[in-house]
């Protein structure tokens, strides 16, 4: 296997918005499934799961706007609403009006927003190791919130976060790759290097993505909560036990957003699609059968 591509997948650039093309890997055949990556990664994080599910699905793995080899519009909209619209436009450009969607970390926030904004397009939804933005900010308090220091750093106005991160990008992004992994061997050297290269070239847009979660994303979640909007499709959530450390009931928080919910606490480490790909693929198959 070539370490920096998904083996057996074809690659293309797909226009999804004015000035935005997404680098996208597509493989397999059958019902469509879109997989969205997290931070500080690219579509490569899905390499094992994508190869497994391509046996009977058309699997679509983009780099999110602002990440990897996708476009990074300067001063662009990095709200999860915009990125969710990218995802729906991507699927449509590839011939799919309705599709299943799974996301990890930042990609899970995009998937969550797509489920709320585009319920007719999303048949099934899987979320890996996040809380919705509104719940995340409400859960962070006191000294325990230090685990999310990067959320506060990148929420600051343009200038300071970007300058600090650019001063030592490999140290900054490598901190998360190393500290969040339960099994470091799950991210081999060439893949880790690819992640660091991609992040080093994307500091401004990555910060803009996180900054949006302290602004527009939060506003959008608040509006949906006030309106009583909920996810209408079958939902599976896989999470580490962050609630034990931060003092919240993750299943209850997710239950407020999704009626047809299966929530599971797992011990796979944050980068679960790489650390436990067989387990993740099995849970996705169970979701798609609902």
QUIZI-V514919 format. One record per residue. RES is the residue in one letter. SS is DSSP state (H for helix, E for strand, C for the rest). PSI is psi in whole degrees, 0 to 359 (NA if undefined). NEAR is the number of other C-alpha atoms within 10 Angstrom. Layout:
RES,SS,PSI,NEAR ; RES,SS,PSI,NEAR
This chain:
X,C,133,7 ; X,C,126,8 ; X,C,335,14 ; X,C,16,17 ; X,C,163,15 ; X,C,116,22 ; X,C,132,15 ; X,C,356,13 ; X,C,147,19 ; X,E,153,13 ; X,E,142,16 ; X,E,162,13 ; X,E,131,16 ; X,E,126,19 ; X,E,126,17 ; X,E,345,20 ; X,E,168,14 ; X,C,120,7 ; X,C,12,10 ; X,E,116,18 ; X,E,140,23 ; X,E,130,26 ; X,E,124,21 ; X,E,133,20 ; X,E,133,23 ; X,E,133,21 ; X,E,161,21 ; X,C,187,20 ; X,C,154,14 ; X,C,196,13 ; X,E,139,15 ; X,E,141,22 ; X,E,122,28 ; X,E,133,24 ; X,E,123,24 ; X,E,130,26 ; X,C,170,26 ; X,C,194,23 ; X,C,141,18 ; X,C,70,22 ; X,C,187,25 ; X,C,189,26 ; X,H,341,27 ; X,H,338,22 ; X,H,339,29 ; X,H,7,25 ; X,H,318,20 ; X,H,313,19 ; X,H,318,21 ; X,H,316,30 ; X,H,322,18 ; X,H,313,17 ; X,H,343,20 ; X,C,350,21 ; X,C,330,13 ; X,C,19,12 ; X,E,153,18 ; X,E,111,20 ; X,E,127,27 ; X,E,120,25 ; X,E,96,27 ; X,E,158,29 ; X,C,131,24 ; X,C,156,29 ; X,C,136,26 ; X,C,356,28 ; X,C,158,28 ; X,C,227,26 ; X,C,12,20 ; X,C,164,21 ; X,C,153,20 ; X,C,75,24 ; X,C,126,16 ; X,C,127,10 ; X,C,15,9 ; X,C,177,15 ; X,C,114,18 ; X,C,22,24 ; X,C,155,24 ; X,H,335,27 ; X,H,315,23 ; X,H,320,17 ; X,H,329,24 ; X,H,319,23 ; X,H,323,18 ; X,H,315,23 ; X,H,315,24 ; X,H,318,21 ; X,H,322,18 ; X,H,310,24 ; X,H,317,20 ; X,H,320,15 ; X,H,334,13 ; X,C,6,12 ; X,C,17,10 ; X,C,110,16 ; X,C,335,15 ; X,C,137,19 ; X,E,160,19 ; X,E,152,23 ; X,E,131,31 ; X,E,142,23 ; X,E,150,24 ; X,E,135,26 ; X,C,239,21 ; X,H,320,25 ; X,H,331,27 ; X,H,325,27 ; X,H,322,28 ; X,H,317,30 ; X,H,317,30 ; X,H,314,29 ; X,H,323,25 ; X,H,321,26 ; X,H,324,25 ; X,H,319,21 ; X,H,332,18 ; X,C,57,17 ; X,C,332,16 ; X,C,341,14 ; X,C,338,18 ; X,E,115,24 ; X,E,323,18 ; X,E,150,24 ; X,E,129,28 ; X,E,136,27 ; X,E,126,26 ; X,E,111,26 ; X,C,46,23 ; X,C,168,23 ; X,C,156,22 ; X,C,151,20 ; X,H,313,22 ; X,H,314,17 ; X,H,325,17 ; X,H,311,15 ; X,H,323,17 ; X,H,333,9 ; X,H,341,19 ; X,C,119,16 ; X,C,149,11 ; X,C,199,8 ; X,H,330,8 ; X,H,336,13 ; X,H,351,15 ; X,H,335,12 ; X,H,336,11 ; X,H,35,12 ; X,H,327,10 ; X,H,332,14 ; X,H,319,17 ; X,H,321,15 ; X,H,310,17 ; X,C,356,23 ; X,C,349,18 ; X,C,159,16 ; X,C,157,12 ; X,C,137,13 ; X,C,284,11 ; X,H,309,12 ; X,H,315,21 ; X,H,317,20 ; X,H,316,13 ; X,H,315,12 ; X,H,320,19 ; X,H,340,17 ; X,H,333,11 ; X,C,65,12 ; X,H,319,20 ; X,H,324,16 ; X,H,316,13 ; X,H,303,18 ; X,H,325,19 ; X,H,330,18 ; X,H,318,12 ; X,H,320,14 ; X,H,321,21 ; X,H,317,13 ; X,H,331,12 ; X,C,349,13 ; X,C,128,18 ; X,C,332,16 ; X,C,101,17 ; X,H,332,17 ; X,H,346,10 ; X,H,342,18 ; X,C,87,18 ; X,C,163,10 ; X,H,310,12 ; X,H,325,12 ; X,H,317,19 ; X,H,317,20 ; X,H,321,15 ; X,H,320,17 ; X,H,314,26 ; X,H,319,23 ; X,H,315,14 ; X,H,318,18 ; X,H,320,25 ; X,H,327,19 ; X,C,2,17 ; X,C,23,21 ; X,H,311,21 ; X,H,316,22 ; X,H,327,23 ; X,H,316,21 ; X,H,320,24 ; X,H,322,25 ; X,H,311,24 ; X,H,322,22 ; X,H,324,23 ; X,H,333,19 ; X,C,350,26 ; X,C,8,19 ; X,C,261,12 ; X,H,317,16 ; X,H,319,25 ; X,H,318,19 ; X,H,318,15 ; X,H,319,20 ; X,H,318,20 ; X,H,318,15 ; X,H,320,12 ; X,H,321,14 ; X,H,316,14 ; X,H,326,9 ; X,H,353,9 ; X,C,21,10 ; X,C,138,15 ; X,C,162,16 ; X,E,131,24 ; X,C,344,19 ; X,C,166,20 ; X,E,136,20 ; X,E,135,27 ; X,E,131,24 ; X,E,126,24 ; X,E,124,22 ; X,E,148,23 ; X,C,170,18 ; X,C,60,17 ; X,H,330,16 ; X,H,325,14 ; X,H,325,10 ; X,H,325,10 ; X,H,356,16 ; X,C,40,12 ; X,C,163,17 ; X,C,99,14 ; X,H,318,22 ; X,H,321,18 ; X,H,320,10 ; X,H,316,14 ; X,H,327,19 ; X,H,335,17 ; X,C,341,14 ; X,C,340,20 ; X,E,126,17 ; X,C,317,14 ; X,C,79,14 ; X,E,136,21 ; X,E,113,17 ; X,E,131,18 ; X,E,129,16 ; X,E,125,15 ; X,C,161,14 ; X,C,41,13 ; X,C,356,20 ; X,C,161,20 ; X,C,319,23 ; X,C,57,26 ; X,H,330,26 ; X,H,338,23 ; X,H,328,23 ; X,H,331,21 ; X,C,59,17 ; X,H,324,21 ; X,H,319,15 ; X,H,317,15 ; X,H,315,20 ; X,H,320,19 ; X,H,318,14 ; X,H,324,18 ; X,H,321,21 ; X,H,319,12 ; X,H,318,11 ; X,H,313,19 ; X,H,342,19 ; X,C,351,9 ; X,C,NA,10
